[in-house]
């Protein structure tokens, strides 16, 4: 039990590189959901492992042992160093909670501002065209979500490129990409070992929208031109609303090169990538199993100690 509970804390050291290696071999939308889901799962099981460590340490407190009807230090599988480990776990939980709350507050304010800003743009129209010469185009989360484009951006693109750009931004809204990004950021705030997943997820989200744009116009080259032109124009014209998602995000040259290449496979198509997928699934299953085993074993240890305490009476 005591050794198994440490496994979820160390798991990101192996899982994060494996996830980063697997993501390029998946279709972008699948990669985005996999990365966000894995980040949340890894953060959840590592937090649960810390809570189990705290519970183990607390179980050694004499007063709580008496209240729990078992002999202090009598829990099988819990070493005498558990209280010291519990102190470290409490510190880690406090830091993680503080970071997560601060990050959640920032996102909450950003989304609230986006909602207010969106309500001020138009009534219920999805597409809002700003009479602005500065080239801007972005997807603004909200209810409903908005696609905000300036007249300057529309003039910078030809008709096919405009369709690609609007499809790109519409894909961000339809795919709830801001939710994936926020969830992963909160997970990384809770567990800093997950930070290296964030740029990979951001790239996967943009690639997912790029592929939606290519499918909409039926021309991958036109979609690539739209991404490149929109990124260059947006760079010259300034940034969008802080809560927005826009086509100029991430490594644009790599995204353009991917659009000029054949469409990505839905699933891993090489022996190596399939092996990495199996490793990723195995690591996540191992982490979940270790957490479940630790919780069950701690519960069983308390029941065993209580039974022994009752027999001694």
ABEGO torsion letter per residue (X at the ends): XAAAAAAAAAAAAAAAAAAAAAAAABBAAAAAAAAAAAAAAAAAAAAAAAAAAAAAAAAABAAAAAAAGBBBGABBGBBAAAAAAAAAAAAAAAAAAAAAAAAAAAAAAAAAAAAAAAAAABBABABBBBBBABBBBBBBBEOBBBBBBBAAAAAABBAAAAAAAAAAAAAAAAAGAAAAAAAAAAAAAABAAAAAAAAAAAAAAAAAAAAAAAAAAGBAAAAAAAAAAAAAAAAAAEBBBAABBBAABEBAAAAAAAAABBBBBABBABAAAAAAAAAAAAAAAAAAAAAAAAAAAAAAAAAAAAAAAAAAX
